[in-house]
């Protein structure tokens, strides 16, 4: 029974949907974490914090995650809001950490965070371009002549 449920969920989601569901959950958890227990070292986020407070950014992360989770259940072509929300949330953090590292020089390890957020954005855009593989047709029983 559990195997049948997992198979049915896998068919309903597809690979793109599974990706959106996983990453949307991570984004929502990041947002929840920023709201409830903000990160202590905020040197790399100076540019972002000039725009709005960290808890507001947490709500943005949470919203982007929920958009991706809902989009995971939509068919290909209709799932674009999730593939738009995920990198749109990552890119400001990428640029904030990159600029905090260079040219501002206020966060020496900013290049590491920028590289991670940049890699996430690239990975999301690659998956957004994938087509869902066609479902195999049911095999007809062999007939003897």
SELO-697732 format. One line per 2 residues: number of its first residue (from 1); for each residue x, y, z of N, C-alpha, C, O. Coordinates in nm, 3 decimals, always signed. Example, Ala and Ser with C-alpha at 12.3 -4.5 7.8 and 13.67 -1.06 7.14 Angstrom:
1> +1.319:-0.569:+0.780:+1.230:-0.450:+0.780:+1.320:-0.330:+0.780:+1.424:-0.332:+0.846  +1.285:-0.225:+0.708:+1.367:-0.106:+0.714:+1.290:+0.003:+0.787:+1.341:+0.114:+0.804
//
This chain:
1> +0.082:-0.121:+0.000:+0.000:+0.000:+0.000:+0.086:+0.127:+0.000:+0.064:+0.213:-0.085  +0.185:+0.143:+0.093:+0.266:+0.265:+0.091:+0.343:+0.281:-0.040:+0.363:+0.393:-0.088
3> +0.386:+0.169:-0.098:+0.460:+0.176:-0.224:+0.370:+0.228:-0.336:+0.415:+0.305:-0.421  +0.245:+0.186:-0.335:+0.150:+0.231:-0.436:+0.122:+0.381:-0.423:+0.112:+0.452:-0.523
5> +0.110:+0.427:-0.299:+0.087:+0.570:-0.275:+0.208:+0.650:-0.322:+0.192:+0.754:-0.386  +0.328:+0.603:-0.290:+0.449:+0.673:-0.332:+0.460:+0.678:-0.484:+0.499:+0.779:-0.541
7> +0.425:+0.568:-0.550:+0.430:+0.564:-0.696:+0.330:+0.661:-0.757:+0.361:+0.731:-0.853  +0.210:+0.666:-0.700:+0.107:+0.757:-0.750:+0.149:+0.903:-0.730:+0.130:+0.986:-0.819
9> +0.205:+0.934:-0.613:+0.255:+1.070:-0.589:+0.368:+1.105:-0.685:+0.374:+1.216:-0.737  +0.456:+1.010:-0.708:+0.567:+1.033:-0.802:+0.518:+1.061:-0.942:+0.572:+1.147:-1.011
11> +0.415:+0.989:-0.985:+0.357:+1.013:-1.117:+0.288:+1.148:-1.123:+0.296:+1.218:-1.223  +0.220:+1.185:-1.015:+0.149:+1.313:-1.013:+0.247:+1.430:-1.014:+0.223:+1.530:-1.081
13> +0.357:+1.417:-0.942:+0.454:+1.526:-0.935:+0.545:+1.532:-1.057:+0.567:+1.640:-1.112  +0.596:+1.420:-1.098:+0.699:+1.420:-1.202:+0.831:+1.469:-1.143:+0.840:+1.502:-1.025
15> +0.931:+1.474:-1.228:+1.063:+1.515:-1.180:+1.068:+1.664:-1.149:+1.126:+1.705:-1.049  +1.007:+1.744:-1.236:+1.006:+1.889:-1.213:+0.928:+1.922:-1.086:+0.970:+2.007:-1.007
17> +0.815:+1.856:-1.068:+0.735:+1.880:-0.949:+0.806:+1.838:-0.822:+0.799:+1.907:-0.720  +0.876:+1.724:-0.828:+0.952:+1.679:-0.711:+1.061:+1.781:-0.676:+1.086:+1.809:-0.559
19> +1.125:+1.835:-0.779:+1.227:+1.938:-0.758:+1.166:+2.060:-0.691:+1.219:+2.112:-0.593  +1.053:+2.107:-0.745:+0.986:+2.224:-0.687:+0.941:+2.198:-0.544:+0.953:+2.285:-0.458
21> +0.890:+2.078:-0.518:+0.845:+2.045:-0.383:+0.962:+2.046:-0.285:+0.950:+2.103:-0.176  +1.074:+1.985:-0.322:+1.190:+1.981:-0.233:+1.248:+2.121:-0.210:+1.269:+2.161:-0.095
23> +1.273:+2.194:-0.317:+1.333:+2.326:-0.302:+1.235:+2.424:-0.239:+1.276:+2.510:-0.161  +1.108:+2.413:-0.270:+1.009:+2.499:-0.206:+1.004:+2.477:-0.057:+0.989:+2.572:+0.020
25> +1.016:+2.352:-0.015:+1.018:+2.322:+0.128:+1.141:+2.384:+0.194:+1.132:+2.440:+0.303  +1.257:+2.372:+0.128:+1.380:+2.432:+0.183:+1.366:+2.583:+0.193:+1.403:+2.642:+0.294
27> +1.312:+2.647:+0.088:+1.295:+2.793:+0.090:+1.200:+2.833:+0.204:+1.227:+2.930:+0.275  +1.092:+2.759:+0.221:+0.997:+2.791:+0.329:+1.063:+2.775:+0.466:+1.039:+2.856:+0.555
29> +1.146:+2.674:+0.482:+1.216:+2.655:+0.609:+1.320:+2.764:+0.633:+1.337:+2.809:+0.746  +1.388:+2.807:+0.528:+1.482:+2.919:+0.543:+1.406:+3.043:+0.588:+1.449:+3.114:+0.679
31> +1.293:+3.069:+0.526:+1.211:+3.184:+0.564:+1.164:+3.175:+0.707:+1.171:+3.273:+0.782  +1.116:+3.058:+0.746:+1.071:+3.038:+0.883:+1.186:+3.063:+0.981:+1.168:+3.125:+1.085
33> +1.304:+3.013:+0.946:+1.420:+3.034:+1.031:+1.459:+3.180:+1.043:+1.496:+3.226:+1.151  +1.451:+3.254:+0.933:+1.485:+3.397:+0.937:+1.384:+3.475:+1.021:+1.419:+3.576:+1.083
35> +1.260:+3.429:+1.022:+1.157:+3.499:+1.099:+1.171:+3.468:+1.248:+1.164:+3.559:+1.332  +1.191:+3.341:+1.281:+1.191:+3.300:+1.422:+1.327:+3.313:+1.491:+1.333:+3.346:+1.609
37> +1.435:+3.288:+1.418:+1.570:+3.295:+1.476:+1.667:+3.349:+1.371:+1.738:+3.271:+1.307  +1.669:+3.481:+1.352:+1.754:+3.539:+1.248:+1.901:+3.503:+1.266:+1.949:+3.485:+1.378
39> +1.971:+3.495:+1.154:+2.113:+3.460:+1.161:+2.189:+3.570:+1.236:+2.162:+3.688:+1.216  +2.284:+3.530:+1.321:+2.353:+3.628:+1.405:+2.450:+3.718:+1.327:+2.459:+3.838:+1.355
41> +2.523:+3.663:+1.231:+2.620:+3.741:+1.155:+2.552:+3.796:+1.030:+2.527:+3.722:+0.934  +2.524:+3.924:+1.031:+2.450:+3.986:+0.920:+2.536:+4.083:+0.840:+2.482:+4.168:+0.768
43> +2.669:+4.071:+0.851:+2.757:+4.163:+0.778:+2.738:+4.153:+0.628:+2.744:+4.254:+0.558  +2.716:+4.033:+0.576:+2.701:+4.015:+0.433:+2.567:+4.060:+0.379:+2.547:+4.065:+0.258
45> +2.475:+4.093:+0.467:+2.340:+4.128:+0.425:+2.312:+4.278:+0.434:+2.196:+4.319:+0.431  +2.416:+4.359:+0.446:+2.396:+4.503:+0.465:+2.308:+4.563:+0.356:+2.216:+4.640:+0.386
47> +2.334:+4.529:+0.230:+2.254:+4.586:+0.121:+2.107:+4.544:+0.131:+2.018:+4.624:+0.106  +2.084:+4.419:+0.167:+1.946:+4.372:+0.180:+1.876:+4.438:+0.297:+1.758:+4.474:+0.289
49> +1.949:+4.455:+0.407:+1.888:+4.515:+0.526:+1.862:+4.664:+0.508:+1.781:+4.722:+0.580  +1.930:+4.726:+0.412:+1.899:+4.866:+0.378:+1.765:+4.876:+0.306:+1.700:+4.980:+0.309
51> +1.724:+4.767:+0.240:+1.597:+4.767:+0.166:+1.480:+4.737:+0.259:+1.379:+4.808:+0.258  +1.494:+4.630:+0.340:+1.389:+4.595:+0.436:+1.448:+4.507:+0.545:+1.555:+4.450:+0.526
53> +1.380:+4.494:+0.660:+1.434:+4.416:+0.771:+1.438:+4.266:+0.740:+1.372:+4.218:+0.648  +1.519:+4.196:+0.819:+1.541:+4.054:+0.794:+1.414:+3.971:+0.806:+1.397:+3.874:+0.732
55> +1.325:+4.005:+0.899:+1.202:+3.926:+0.910:+1.115:+3.944:+0.785:+1.043:+3.851:+0.747  +1.119:+4.060:+0.720:+1.046:+4.077:+0.594:+1.107:+3.990:+0.485:+1.035:+3.932:+0.404
57> +1.241:+3.982:+0.483:+1.306:+3.890:+0.388:+1.267:+3.746:+0.419:+1.249:+3.665:+0.328  +1.253:+3.714:+0.547:+1.208:+3.580:+0.584:+1.070:+3.549:+0.528:+1.045:+3.439:+0.480
59> +0.981:+3.647:+0.534:+0.847:+3.627:+0.477:+0.855:+3.611:+0.325:+0.776:+3.536:+0.266  +0.949:+3.680:+0.262:+0.967:+3.662:+0.116:+1.014:+3.521:+0.084:+0.965:+3.458:-0.009
61> +1.111:+3.471:+0.163:+1.157:+3.333:+0.144:+1.041:+3.235:+0.163:+1.022:+3.143:+0.083  +0.965:+3.255:+0.269:+0.853:+3.167:+0.299:+0.750:+3.169:+0.186:+0.699:+3.065:+0.146
63> +0.719:+3.286:+0.136:+0.622:+3.299:+0.027:+0.673:+3.232:-0.100:+0.598:+3.161:-0.167  +0.800:+3.255:-0.133:+0.858:+3.191:-0.252:+0.852:+3.039:-0.239:+0.823:+2.968:-0.336
65> +0.880:+2.988:-0.120:+0.872:+2.844:-0.097:+0.732:+2.791:-0.115:+0.713:+2.686:-0.176  +0.633:+2.862:-0.063:+0.494:+2.817:-0.078:+0.449:+2.824:-0.223:+0.374:+2.737:-0.268
67> +0.493:+2.925:-0.297:+0.460:+2.932:-0.440:+0.518:+2.812:-0.512:+0.451:+2.752:-0.597  +0.642:+2.775:-0.480:+0.704:+2.658:-0.543:+0.632:+2.529:-0.505:+0.614:+2.441:-0.589
69> +0.592:+2.517:-0.380:+0.521:+2.396:-0.336:+0.388:+2.381:-0.408:+0.353:+2.272:-0.452  +0.315:+2.490:-0.421:+0.187:+2.485:-0.494:+0.212:+2.455:-0.641:+0.139:+2.378:-0.703
71> +0.315:+2.518:-0.699:+0.346:+2.497:-0.841:+0.391:+2.355:-0.869:+0.378:+2.307:-0.982  +0.443:+2.286:-0.769:+0.489:+2.149:-0.789:+0.377:+2.058:-0.836:+0.402:+1.959:-0.905
73> +0.255:+2.089:-0.800:+0.142:+2.003:-0.834:+0.077:+2.042:-0.966:-0.022:+1.980:-1.008  +0.130:+2.143:-1.032:+0.075:+2.186:-1.160:+0.148:+2.115:-1.274:+0.263:+2.074:-1.259
75> +0.081:+2.101:-1.386:+0.145:+2.032:-1.499:+0.251:+2.123:-1.561:+0.252:+2.244:-1.540  +0.338:+2.060:-1.638:+0.446:+2.135:-1.702:+0.387:+2.244:-1.791:+0.290:+2.222:-1.864
77> +0.446:+2.360:-1.784:+0.395:+2.475:-1.856:+0.316:+2.566:-1.765:+0.313:+2.688:-1.784  +0.252:+2.508:-1.666:+0.177:+2.585:-1.567:+0.255:+2.598:-1.437:+0.212:+2.667:-1.344
79> +0.370:+2.533:-1.429:+0.451:+2.535:-1.307:+0.552:+2.649:-1.305:+0.637:+2.655:-1.216  +0.544:+2.739:-1.402:+0.643:+2.847:-1.412:+0.648:+2.938:-1.290:+0.756:+2.989:-1.261
81> +0.538:+2.964:-1.217:+0.553:+3.053:-1.100:+0.655:+3.000:-0.999:+0.728:+3.079:-0.938  +0.660:+2.869:-0.980:+0.757:+2.813:-0.887:+0.899:+2.830:-0.936:+0.989:+2.862:-0.858
83> +0.919:+2.808:-1.067:+1.053:+2.824:-1.123:+1.093:+2.971:-1.135:+1.211:+3.000:-1.155  +1.000:+3.061:-1.123:+1.031:+3.204:-1.119:+1.059:+3.249:-0.975:+1.151:+3.326:-0.951
85> +0.979:+3.200:-0.881:+0.992:+3.244:-0.741:+1.124:+3.199:-0.678:+1.184:+3.274:-0.602  +1.168:+3.077:-0.709:+1.289:+3.026:-0.644:+1.413:+3.110:-0.677:+1.480:+3.156:-0.584
87> +1.447:+3.131:-0.804:+1.568:+3.212:-0.829:+1.551:+3.360:-0.796:+1.648:+3.427:-0.763  +1.428:+3.411:-0.805:+1.408:+3.552:-0.769:+1.438:+3.578:-0.622:+1.476:+3.688:-0.584
89> +1.421:+3.477:-0.540:+1.452:+3.492:-0.398:+1.602:+3.478:-0.373:+1.655:+3.539:-0.280  +1.670:+3.398:-0.453:+1.812:+3.371:-0.432:+1.901:+3.484:-0.484:+2.004:+3.515:-0.425
91> +1.861:+3.546:-0.594:+1.950:+3.643:-0.659:+1.983:+3.765:-0.572:+2.099:+3.808:-0.573  +1.889:+3.823:-0.498:+1.930:+3.935:-0.412:+2.035:+3.895:-0.308:+2.124:+3.973:-0.276
93> +2.024:+3.773:-0.256:+2.121:+3.726:-0.157:+2.256:+3.702:-0.224:+2.360:+3.730:-0.165  +2.254:+3.651:-0.347:+2.378:+3.633:-0.423:+2.450:+3.766:-0.438:+2.569:+3.778:-0.407
95> +2.378:+3.868:-0.487:+2.440:+3.998:-0.510:+2.482:+4.065:-0.380:+2.586:+4.130:-0.375  +2.403:+4.051:-0.275:+2.438:+4.113:-0.147:+2.568:+4.056:-0.092:+2.655:+4.131:-0.049
97> +2.583:+3.924:-0.094:+2.706:+3.863:-0.044:+2.824:+3.893:-0.135:+2.935:+3.916:-0.087  +2.801:+3.893:-0.266:+2.910:+3.922:-0.360:+2.962:+4.065:-0.340:+3.083:+4.087:-0.335
99> +2.872:+4.160:-0.328:+2.912:+4.300:-0.310:+2.971:+4.322:-0.171:+3.060:+4.406:-0.154  +2.922:+4.250:-0.070:+2.980:+4.262:+0.064:+3.124:+4.210:+0.066:+3.206:+4.258:+0.143
101> +3.154:+4.113:-0.019:+3.291:+4.062:-0.029:+3.377:+4.156:-0.111:+3.485:+4.198:-0.068  +3.329:+4.189:-0.231:+3.400:+4.280:-0.320:+3.299:+4.364:-0.394:+3.214:+4.305:-0.460
103> +3.299:+4.489:-0.390:+3.407:+4.581:-0.357:+3.405:+4.634:-0.214:+3.501:+4.699:-0.172  +3.299:+4.609:-0.137:+3.291:+4.668:-0.003:+3.393:+4.611:+0.094:+3.449:+4.685:+0.176
105> +3.420:+4.480:+0.086:+3.518:+4.418:+0.172:+3.477:+4.405:+0.318:+3.563:+4.391:+0.405  +3.346:+4.410:+0.346:+3.301:+4.400:+0.486:+3.277:+4.256:+0.529:+3.261:+4.228:+0.648
107> +3.275:+4.163:+0.433:+3.250:+4.023:+0.467:+3.345:+3.936:+0.385:+3.315:+3.901:+0.270  +3.461:+3.900:+0.443:+3.564:+3.829:+0.367:+3.518:+3.694:+0.310:+3.569:+3.650:+0.207
109> +3.423:+3.629:+0.375:+3.375:+3.499:+0.325:+3.251:+3.514:+0.238:+3.184:+3.416:+0.208  +3.220:+3.636:+0.198:+3.102:+3.660:+0.115:+3.106:+3.589:-0.018:+3.001:+3.555:-0.073
111> +3.226:+3.566:-0.071:+3.236:+3.497:-0.199:+3.185:+3.354:-0.190:+3.133:+3.300:-0.288  +3.198:+3.292:-0.073:+3.150:+3.154:-0.057:+2.998:+3.151:-0.061:+2.939:+3.070:-0.133
113> +2.934:+3.239:+0.015:+2.788:+3.245:+0.014:+2.737:+3.284:-0.124:+2.638:+3.229:-0.171  +2.805:+3.379:-0.190:+2.765:+3.420:-0.324:+2.775:+3.303:-0.421:+2.687:+3.284:-0.505
115> +2.882:+3.225:-0.411:+2.899:+3.110:-0.500:+2.788:+3.007:-0.477:+2.735:+2.950:-0.573  +2.752:+2.984:-0.351:+2.646:+2.888:-0.322:+2.511:+2.935:-0.375:+2.439:+2.858:-0.438
117> +2.477:+3.061:-0.350:+2.349:+3.113:-0.398:+2.347:+3.119:-0.551:+2.244:+3.093:-0.613  +2.460:+3.153:-0.612:+2.467:+3.154:-0.758:+2.450:+3.015:-0.816:+2.380:+2.997:-0.916
119> +2.513:+2.915:-0.754:+2.498:+2.777:-0.801:+2.354:+2.730:-0.787:+2.303:+2.659:-0.874  +2.288:+2.768:-0.679:+2.147:+2.732:-0.662:+2.063:+2.792:-0.774:+1.978:+2.724:-0.832
121> +2.086:+2.919:-0.804:+2.008:+2.986:-0.909:+2.031:+2.919:-1.044:+1.937:+2.898:-1.120  +2.156:+2.885:-1.075:+2.186:+2.820:-1.203:+2.119:+2.684:-1.209:+2.059:+2.648:-1.311
123> +2.127:+2.607:-1.101:+2.062:+2.476:-1.099:+1.912:+2.485:-1.119:+1.854:+2.404:-1.191  +1.849:+2.583:-1.058:+1.704:+2.601:-1.073:+1.670:+2.634:-1.218:+1.574:+2.580:-1.273
125> +1.749:+2.722:-1.279:+1.723:+2.760:-1.418:+1.745:+2.643:-1.513:+1.674:+2.630:-1.614  +1.842:+2.556:-1.483:+1.864:+2.437:-1.566:+1.743:+2.345:-1.557:+1.693:+2.298:-1.660
127> +1.695:+2.318:-1.437:+1.580:+2.229:-1.421:+1.455:+2.291:-1.483:+1.371:+2.219:-1.537  +1.441:+2.422:-1.477:+1.325:+2.489:-1.538:+1.321:+2.464:-1.688:+1.213:+2.462:-1.747
129> +1.436:+2.445:-1.750:+1.442:+2.419:-1.893:+1.420:+2.273:-1.931:+1.406:+2.242:-2.050  +1.417:+2.184:-1.834:+1.397:+2.042:-1.864:+1.253:+2.016:-1.902:+1.160:+2.080:-1.851
131> +1.235:+1.923:-1.991:+1.101:+1.875:-2.022:+1.078:+1.749:-1.940:+1.169:+1.670:-1.916  +0.956:+1.732:-1.899:+0.920:+1.610:-1.825:+0.928:+1.494:-1.924:+0.873:+1.504:-2.034
133> +0.995:+1.384:-1.888:+1.004:+1.272:-1.983:+0.866:+1.213:-2.009:+0.780:+1.212:-1.921  +0.844:+1.163:-2.131:+0.713:+1.105:-2.161:+0.689:+0.980:-2.077:+0.781:+0.905:-2.045
135> +0.564:+0.961:-2.042:+0.530:+0.842:-1.964:+0.529:+0.720:-2.055:+0.480:+0.727:-2.168  +0.584:+0.610:-2.008:+0.583:+0.490:-2.092:+0.440:+0.438:-2.109:+0.360:+0.439:-2.016
137> +0.412:+0.394:-2.229:+0.280:+0.337:-2.254:+0.275:+0.197:-2.194:+0.377:+0.128:-2.183  +0.156:+0.159:-2.156:+0.141:+0.023:-2.101:+0.164:-0.078:-2.211:+0.115:-0.064:-2.323
139> +0.239:-0.178:-2.178:+0.270:-0.281:-2.276:+0.147:-0.369:-2.298:+0.077:-0.407:-2.204  +0.124:-0.399:-2.422:+0.016:-0.491:-2.456:+0.065:-0.633:-2.428:+0.183:-0.663:-2.447
141> -0.024:-0.719:-2.385:+0.018:-0.858:-2.362:+0.058:-0.921:-2.495:-0.003:-0.894:-2.599  +0.159:-1.005:-2.492:+0.203:-1.068:-2.618:+0.095:-1.164:-2.669:+0.039:-1.244:-2.594
143> +0.070:-1.154:-2.796:-0.028:-1.242:-2.859:+0.045:-1.340:-2.949:+0.138:-1.304:-3.022  +0.003:-1.462:-2.942:+0.062:-1.564:-3.029:-0.026:-1.579:-3.151:-0.149:-1.575:-3.141
145> +0.036:-1.596:-3.264:-0.044:-1.615:-3.385:-0.042:-1.757:-3.432:-0.105:-1.789:-3.533
//
